Amino acid sequence: MSTDAPRPVLIYDGECGFCRLWVRRLRRLVRNAPQCLPFQTAPLDELGVSREACAVAVQYVDRRGRVSGGSDAVARLFIGAGSLWFVPGWLMLTPGIRQVAQVSYRWVARNRHHFKGATTAD
């Protein structure tokens, strides 16, 4: 991969305390974390992502400009992070596990306002 390739981008809901909490944890735990941008201020057209998609699920844009959403976005983020992070990433994309990850992601996304850190204040 070229060193001048753009940095991957994770697009999340900047108004969601639960989402901001996990972005902070991501930045702390993953050395090669992608650039993290709230969809409310991100250049969505430039990134090739719709506002509607961002309102439903986290979006990940890799170095090649490929977009993944929801649990696939999390899996691709892990794969792109390198080190041992690629293991859960690849597992999340394997048939069977991928479907469980997708259902789990949708459940968490629907209920995120009930979890710790879900308040809008930081």
N, CA, C and O atoms as a DFTB+ gen file, in Angstrom:
488 C
 N C O
     1  1       0.838      -1.180       0.000
     2  2       0.000       0.000       0.000
     3  2       0.880       1.239       0.000
     4  3       1.884       1.297       0.711
     5  1       0.512       2.201      -0.778
     6  2       1.268       3.435      -0.882
     7  2       1.170       4.225       0.410
     8  3       0.129       4.235       1.066
     9  1       2.274       4.893       0.774
    10  2       2.247       5.698       1.997
    11  2       1.430       6.966       1.809
    12  3       1.056       7.609       2.790
    13  1       1.143       7.340       0.550
    14  2       0.344       8.534       0.327
    15  2      -1.138       8.208       0.138
    16  3      -1.930       9.084      -0.210
    17  1      -1.508       6.946       0.370
    18  2      -2.918       6.559       0.284
    19  2      -3.679       7.274       1.397
    20  3      -3.152       7.456       2.495
    21  1      -4.908       7.676       1.117
    22  2      -5.680       8.364       2.151
    23  2      -5.919       7.458       3.357
    24  3      -5.998       6.236       3.239
    25  1      -6.027       8.086       4.497
    26  2      -6.306       7.351       5.730
    27  2      -7.752       6.866       5.719
    28  3      -8.633       7.599       5.268
    29  1      -8.022       5.656       6.200
    30  2      -9.409       5.192       6.294
    31  2     -10.221       6.122       7.199
    32  3      -9.673       6.807       8.062
    33  1     -11.525       6.129       6.983
    34  2     -12.407       7.016       7.746
    35  2     -13.554       6.210       8.332
    36  3     -14.184       5.412       7.638
    37  1     -13.819       6.422       9.603
    38  2     -14.994       5.874      10.269
    39  2     -15.965       7.035      10.468
    40  3     -15.613       8.060      11.051
    41  1     -17.184       6.862       9.980
    42  2     -18.199       7.909      10.097
    43  2     -19.252       7.422      11.090
    44  3     -19.825       6.345      10.920
    45  1     -19.498       8.209      12.111
    46  2     -20.396       7.806      13.197
    47  2     -21.370       8.928      13.525
    48  3     -21.250      10.038      13.004
    49  1     -22.331       8.634      14.388
    50  2     -23.316       9.626      14.814
    51  2     -22.720      10.471      15.940
    52  3     -22.602      10.012      17.076
    53  1     -22.355      11.685      15.619
    54  2     -21.733      12.580      16.589
    55  2     -22.666      13.080      17.668
    56  3     -22.218      13.673      18.649
    57  1     -23.962      12.848      17.503
    58  2     -24.929      13.261      18.521
    59  2     -25.246      12.141      19.502
    60  3     -26.022      12.335      20.437
    61  1     -24.654      10.981      19.296
    62  2     -24.912       9.811      20.140
    63  2     -23.772       9.632      21.135
    64  3     -22.626       9.406      20.746
    65  1     -24.093       9.735      22.416
    66  2     -23.074       9.571      23.453
    67  2     -22.439       8.195      23.428
    68  3     -21.232       8.072      23.636
    69  1     -23.224       7.157      23.179
    70  2     -22.707       5.787      23.089
    71  2     -21.698       5.680      21.951
    72  3     -20.649       5.055      22.105
    73  1     -22.013       6.288      20.812
    74  2     -21.101       6.266      19.659
    75  2     -19.805       7.015      19.970
    76  3     -18.714       6.537      19.658
    77  1     -19.931       8.182      20.582
    78  2     -18.730       8.967      20.930
    79  2     -17.868       8.222      21.938
    80  3     -16.640       8.266      21.857
    81  1     -18.501       7.535      22.888
    82  2     -17.762       6.741      23.865
    83  2     -16.911       5.687      23.162
    84  3     -15.733       5.531      23.483
    85  1     -17.495       4.959      22.203
    86  2     -16.759       3.904      21.509
    87  2     -15.701       4.458      20.569
    88  3     -14.686       3.803      20.334
    89  1     -15.913       5.641      20.032
    90  2     -14.875       6.264      19.196
    91  2     -13.679       6.635      20.072
    92  3     -12.532       6.441      19.671
    93  1     -13.941       7.164      21.254
    94  2     -12.830       7.477      22.181
    95  2     -12.062       6.216      22.541
    96  3     -10.832       6.224      22.566
    97  1     -12.779       5.131      22.821
    98  2     -12.120       3.855      23.153
    99  2     -11.318       3.341      21.963
   100  3     -10.198       2.855      22.124
   101  1     -11.885       3.447      20.791
   102  2     -11.186       3.018      19.578
   103  2      -9.866       3.764      19.429
   104  3      -8.830       3.149      19.175
   105  1      -9.896       5.058      19.582
   106  2      -8.678       5.871      19.445
   107  2      -7.631       5.484      20.486
   108  3      -6.431       5.537      20.215
   109  1      -8.085       5.097      21.670
   110  2      -7.169       4.729      22.739
   111  2      -6.594       3.328      22.538
   112  3      -5.424       3.094      22.842
   113  1      -7.400       2.395      22.031
   114  2      -6.999       0.991      21.952
   115  2      -6.334       0.572      20.640
   116  3      -5.534      -0.364      20.622
   117  1      -6.657       1.253      19.557
   118  2      -6.169       0.834      18.241
   119  2      -5.144       1.843      17.735
   120  3      -5.469       2.990      17.426
   121  1      -3.907       1.385      17.660
   122  2      -2.815       2.272      17.234
   123  2      -3.058       2.832      15.837
   124  3      -2.814       4.014      15.597
   125  1      -3.533       2.007      14.918
   126  2      -3.787       2.435      13.543
   127  2      -5.260       2.766      13.330
   128  3      -5.840       2.404      12.306
   129  1      -5.854       3.442      14.282
   130  2      -7.283       3.779      14.178
   131  2      -7.513       4.687      12.971
   132  3      -6.669       5.522      12.646
   133  1      -8.647       4.523      12.314
   134  2      -8.965       5.402      11.187
   135  2      -9.297       6.806      11.679
   136  3      -9.482       7.030      12.876
   137  1      -9.371       7.730      10.759
   138  2      -9.877       9.053      11.085
   139  2     -11.349       8.864      11.436
   140  3     -12.067       8.168      10.718
   141  1     -11.804       9.466      12.518
   142  2     -13.194       9.303      12.956
   143  2     -13.911      10.642      12.826
   144  3     -13.493      11.645      13.404
   145  1     -14.995      10.640      12.057
   146  2     -15.732      11.868      11.797
   147  2     -17.217      11.675      12.080
   148  3     -17.799      10.667      11.679
   149  1     -17.840      12.644      12.774
   150  2     -19.289      12.571      12.940
   151  2     -19.954      12.847      11.588
   152  3     -19.522      13.730      10.848
   153  1     -20.993      12.097      11.276
   154  2     -21.622      12.271       9.967
   155  2     -22.252      13.647       9.803
   156  3     -22.457      14.113       8.682
   157  1     -22.558      14.294      10.919
   158  2     -23.195      15.600      10.850
   159  2     -22.276      16.661      10.237
   160  3     -22.755      17.662       9.705
   161  1     -20.950      16.444      10.310
   162  2     -20.003      17.430       9.769
   163  2     -19.041      16.838       8.741
   164  3     -18.227      17.569       8.177
   165  1     -19.114      15.555       8.490
   166  2     -18.197      14.900       7.542
   167  2     -18.541      15.270       6.103
   168  3     -19.706      15.518       5.792
   169  1     -17.545      15.311       5.224
   170  2     -17.795      15.583       3.801
   171  2     -18.343      14.327       3.115
   172  3     -17.620      13.653       2.381
   173  1     -19.597      14.021       3.351
   174  2     -20.190      12.761       2.903
   175  2     -20.122      12.563       1.394
   176  3     -19.840      11.459       0.929
   177  1     -20.374      13.609       0.632
   178  2     -20.305      13.478      -0.831
   179  2     -18.908      13.071      -1.282
   180  3     -18.756      12.198      -2.137
   181  1     -17.892      13.702      -0.708
   182  2     -16.506      13.367      -1.054
   183  2     -16.175      11.919      -0.695
   184  3     -15.409      11.258      -1.395
   185  1     -16.753      11.441       0.387
   186  2     -16.471      10.090       0.858
   187  2     -17.350       9.034       0.187
   188  3     -17.108       7.837       0.338
   189  1     -18.357       9.471      -0.545
   190  2     -19.227       8.531      -1.238
   191  2     -20.227       7.836      -0.332
   192  3     -20.595       6.684      -0.564
   193  1     -20.664       8.545       0.705
   194  2     -21.577       7.970       1.696
   195  2     -22.819       8.854       1.787
   196  3     -22.715      10.080       1.771
   197  1     -23.983       8.235       1.883
   198  2     -25.218       9.011       2.006
   199  2     -25.513       9.322       3.474
   200  3     -25.138       8.574       4.377
   201  1     -26.178      10.420       3.676
   202  2     -26.604      10.811       5.025
   203  2     -27.565       9.765       5.592
   204  3     -27.536       9.475       6.788
   205  1     -28.409       9.205       4.736
   206  2     -29.371       8.188       5.164
   207  2     -28.653       6.955       5.708
   208  3     -29.045       6.413       6.741
   209  1     -27.605       6.511       5.015
   210  2     -26.841       5.346       5.480
   211  2     -26.185       5.636       6.825
   212  3     -26.140       4.769       7.698
   213  1     -25.680       6.846       6.989
   214  2     -25.017       7.223       8.242
   215  2     -25.995       7.314       9.405
   216  3     -25.628       7.047      10.549
   217  1     -27.224       7.685       9.121
   218  2     -28.223       7.797      10.177
   219  2     -28.641       6.427      10.703
   220  3     -29.184       6.319      11.803
   221  1     -28.385       5.374       9.909
   222  2     -28.792       4.019      10.279
   223  2     -27.651       3.228      10.917
   224  3     -27.877       2.441      11.836
   225  1     -26.420       3.440      10.428
   226  2     -25.298       2.619      10.900
   227  2     -23.982       3.348      10.680
   228  3     -23.872       4.227       9.824
   229  1     -22.989       2.966      11.469
   230  2     -21.640       3.473      11.286
   231  2     -21.169       3.083       9.885
   232  3     -21.538       2.025       9.375
   233  1     -20.352       3.939       9.262
   234  2     -19.833       3.684       7.917
   235  2     -18.303       3.728       7.969
   236  3     -17.720       4.538       8.690
   237  1     -17.672       2.858       7.206
   238  2     -16.209       2.799       7.141
   239  2     -15.801       2.928       5.677
   240  3     -16.270       2.175       4.823
   241  1     -14.934       3.876       5.398
   242  2     -14.415       4.077       4.054
   243  2     -12.938       3.708       4.091
   244  3     -12.146       4.361       4.770
   245  1     -12.566       2.648       3.351
   246  2     -11.174       2.198       3.393
   247  2     -10.288       3.058       2.494
   248  3     -10.769       3.990       1.850
   249  1      -9.022       2.748       2.453
   250  2      -8.042       3.528       1.685
   251  2      -8.362       3.576       0.196
   252  3      -7.956       4.509      -0.497
   253  1      -9.078       2.588      -0.291
   254  2      -9.445       2.553      -1.718
   255  2     -10.780       3.212      -2.003
   256  3     -11.212       3.275      -3.153
   257  1     -11.439       3.705      -0.954
   258  2     -12.720       4.360      -1.122
   259  2     -13.913       3.429      -1.052
   260  3     -15.039       3.850      -1.318
   261  1     -13.689       2.162      -0.697
   262  2     -14.787       1.209      -0.554
   263  2     -15.519       1.480       0.753
   264  3     -14.900       1.696       1.795
   265  1     -16.840       1.464       0.678
   266  2     -17.674       1.791       1.835
   267  2     -18.316       0.525       2.387
   268  3     -18.852      -0.289       1.634
   269  1     -18.259       0.365       3.704
   270  2     -18.936      -0.719       4.409
   271  2     -19.755      -0.094       5.523
   272  3     -19.365       0.926       6.090
   273  1     -20.892      -0.707       5.837
   274  2     -21.746      -0.176       6.896
   275  2     -22.050      -1.205       7.962
   276  3     -21.946      -2.408       7.724
   277  1     -22.428      -0.728       9.150
   278  2     -22.834      -1.607      10.243
   279  2     -21.728      -2.522      10.715
   280  3     -20.582      -2.099      10.868
   281  1     -22.077      -3.798      10.950
   282  2     -21.081      -4.748      11.468
   283  2     -19.971      -4.991      10.454
   284  3     -18.838      -5.272      10.845
   285  1     -20.273      -4.890       9.153
   286  2     -19.216      -5.030       8.142
   287  2     -18.203      -3.892       8.269
   288  3     -17.008      -4.096       8.054
   289  1     -18.680      -2.695       8.618
   290  2     -17.784      -1.559       8.827
   291  2     -16.844      -1.830       9.999
   292  3     -15.648      -1.549       9.922
   293  1     -17.387      -2.371      11.072
   294  2     -16.564      -2.691      12.246
   295  2     -15.537      -3.763      11.879
   296  3     -14.370      -3.657      12.258
   297  1     -15.958      -4.786      11.148
   298  2     -15.042      -5.847      10.732
   299  2     -13.924      -5.285       9.862
   300  3     -12.757      -5.614      10.074
   301  1     -14.258      -4.448       8.890
   302  2     -13.246      -3.863       7.991
   303  2     -12.313      -2.935       8.764
   304  3     -11.120      -2.862       8.469
   305  1     -12.853      -2.230       9.748
   306  2     -12.028      -1.384      10.612
   307  2     -10.986      -2.242      11.328
   308  3      -9.805      -1.897      11.354
   309  1     -11.426      -3.363      11.911
   310  2     -10.502      -4.265      12.604
   311  2      -9.438      -4.799      11.650
   312  3      -8.256      -4.828      11.994
   313  1      -9.844      -5.217      10.466
   314  2      -8.890      -5.743       9.484
   315  2      -7.876      -4.669       9.121
   316  3      -6.678      -4.943       9.050
   317  1      -8.345      -3.455       8.891
   318  2      -7.457      -2.351       8.532
   319  2      -6.537      -1.915       9.652
   320  3      -5.498      -1.306       9.400
   321  1      -6.908      -2.221      10.900
   322  2      -6.095      -1.818      12.053
   323  2      -4.816      -2.627      12.169
   324  3      -3.870      -2.207      12.835
   325  1      -4.783      -3.790      11.523
   326  2      -3.584      -4.611      11.579
   327  2      -3.424      -5.296      12.921
   328  3      -4.385      -5.457      13.674
   329  1      -2.187      -5.697      13.209
   330  2      -1.868      -6.433      14.423
   331  2      -2.837      -7.604      14.573
   332  3      -3.230      -8.200      13.571
   333  1      -3.219      -7.939      15.768
   334  2      -4.147      -9.048      15.974
   335  2      -5.604      -8.643      15.787
   336  3      -6.494      -9.490      15.861
   337  1      -5.856      -7.360      15.547
   338  2      -7.219      -6.895      15.323
   339  2      -7.838      -7.552      14.093
   340  3      -9.059      -7.678      14.005
   341  1      -6.990      -7.975      13.134
   342  2      -7.547      -8.559      11.917
   343  2      -8.289      -9.865      12.192
   344  3      -9.175     -10.235      11.422
   345  1      -7.947     -10.576      13.281
   346  2      -8.590     -11.861      13.578
   347  2     -10.091     -11.685      13.819
   348  3     -10.882     -12.336      13.137
   349  1     -10.521     -10.831      14.765
   350  2     -11.975     -10.665      14.915
   351  2     -12.617     -10.073      13.665
   352  3     -13.773     -10.369      13.362
   353  1     -11.879      -9.242      12.942
   354  2     -12.413      -8.674      11.707
   355  2     -12.754      -9.741      10.686
   356  3     -13.857      -9.751      10.139
   357  1     -11.809     -10.647      10.424
   358  2     -12.072     -11.725       9.461
   359  2     -13.160     -12.665       9.968
   360  3     -13.995     -13.131       9.194
   361  1     -13.147     -12.939      11.262
   362  2     -14.190     -13.803      11.818
   363  2     -15.578     -13.193      11.616
   364  3     -16.535     -13.898      11.297
   365  1     -15.675     -11.883      11.805
   366  2     -16.968     -11.208      11.662
   367  2     -17.498     -11.250      10.231
   368  3     -18.686     -11.023      10.006
   369  1     -16.634     -11.536       9.272
   370  2     -17.053     -11.590       7.868
   371  2     -17.273     -13.011       7.363
   372  3     -17.682     -13.201       6.218
   373  1     -17.006     -14.012       8.203
   374  2     -17.202     -15.393       7.760
   375  2     -18.691     -15.741       7.786
   376  3     -19.424     -15.300       8.672
   377  1     -19.134     -16.543       6.798
   378  2     -20.551     -16.922       6.750
   379  2     -21.009     -17.529       8.081
   380  3     -20.278     -18.286       8.721
   381  1     -22.204     -17.186       8.470
   382  2     -22.748     -17.645       9.744
   383  2     -22.455     -16.623      10.824
   384  3     -23.373     -16.060      11.420
   385  1     -21.187     -16.384      11.074
   386  2     -20.805     -15.372      12.073
   387  2     -21.198     -13.989      11.575
   388  3     -21.616     -13.137      12.359
   389  1     -21.062     -13.766      10.271
   390  2     -21.426     -12.460       9.703
   391  2     -22.905     -12.157       9.955
   392  3     -23.253     -11.036      10.327
   393  1     -23.765     -13.140       9.757
   394  2     -25.192     -12.917       9.968
   395  2     -25.495     -12.613      11.427
   396  3     -26.326     -11.755      11.726
   397  1     -24.827     -13.310      12.335
   398  2     -25.008     -13.050      13.771
   399  2     -24.510     -11.639      14.099
   400  3     -25.157     -10.910      14.849
   401  1     -23.367     -11.259      13.539
   402  2     -22.818      -9.916      13.772
   403  2     -23.770      -8.845      13.258
   404  3     -23.957      -7.819      13.912
   405  1     -24.372      -9.069      12.097
   406  2     -25.305      -8.089      11.531
   407  2     -26.547      -7.920      12.396
   408  3     -26.975      -6.797      12.659
   409  1     -27.122      -9.028      12.836
   410  2     -28.302      -8.963      13.710
   411  2     -27.935      -8.287      15.029
   412  3     -28.686      -7.450      15.530
   413  1     -26.792      -8.646      15.583
   414  2     -26.339      -8.050      16.850
   415  2     -26.117      -6.550      16.691
   416  3     -26.517      -5.766      17.552
   417  1     -25.484      -6.150      15.596
   418  2     -25.222      -4.730      15.357
   419  2     -26.544      -3.959      15.279
   420  3     -26.691      -2.904      15.897
   421  1     -27.491      -4.487      14.524
   422  2     -28.784      -3.795      14.386
   423  2     -29.488      -3.658      15.736
   424  3     -30.096      -2.625      16.016
   425  1     -29.406      -4.699      16.578
   426  2     -30.031      -4.636      17.898
   427  2     -29.364      -3.554      18.744
   428  3     -30.043      -2.742      19.372
   429  1     -28.030      -3.546      18.757
   430  2     -27.305      -2.530      19.535
   431  2     -27.628      -1.136      18.995
   432  3     -27.867      -0.216      19.778
   433  1     -27.639      -0.966      17.679
   434  2     -27.928       0.344      17.084
   435  2     -29.316       0.846      17.480
   436  3     -29.491       2.026      17.786
   437  1     -30.292      -0.046      17.472
   438  2     -31.659       0.347      17.859
   439  2     -31.763       0.707      19.339
   440  3     -32.593       1.532      19.720
   441  1     -30.935       0.097      20.163
   442  2     -31.028       0.264      21.617
   443  2     -29.886       1.076      22.216
   444  3     -29.762       1.143      23.438
   445  1     -29.071       1.678      21.405
   446  2     -27.861       2.361      21.881
   447  2     -28.131       3.461      22.893
   448  3     -27.270       3.761      23.720
   449  1     -29.299       4.061      22.844
   450  2     -29.615       5.155      23.766
   451  2     -29.881       4.660      25.182
   452  3     -30.028       5.468      26.099
   453  1     -29.946       3.349      25.372
   454  2     -30.182       2.767      26.691
   455  2     -28.895       2.303      27.368
   456  3     -28.917       1.921      28.538
   457  1     -27.781       2.332      26.652
   458  2     -26.527       1.824      27.190
   459  2     -25.740       2.902      27.916
   460  3     -25.968       4.099      27.740
   461  1     -24.807       2.440      28.738
   462  2     -23.898       3.354      29.440
   463  2     -23.198       4.227      28.413
   464  3     -22.755       3.748      27.369
   465  1     -23.104       5.501      28.721
   466  2     -22.435       6.434      27.827
   467  2     -23.345       7.030      26.779
   468  3     -22.894       7.797      25.928
   469  1     -24.636       6.685      26.828
   470  2     -25.554       7.116      25.787
   471  2     -26.026       8.558      25.934
   472  3     -26.706       9.072      25.046
   473  1     -25.684       9.217      27.028
   474  2     -26.102      10.590      27.179
   475  2     -25.421      11.457      26.131
   476  3     -24.356      11.101      25.626
   477  1     -26.017      12.575      25.807
   478  2     -25.450      13.458      24.777
   479  2     -24.307      14.297      25.320
   480  3     -23.515      14.825      24.540
   481  1     -24.199      14.434      26.637
   482  2     -23.104      15.211      27.227
   483  2     -21.870      14.325      27.347
   484  3     -21.976      13.134      27.638
   485  1     -20.697      14.918      27.119
   486  2     -19.437      14.165      27.262
   487  2     -18.869      14.319      28.638
   488  3     -17.815      13.758      28.938
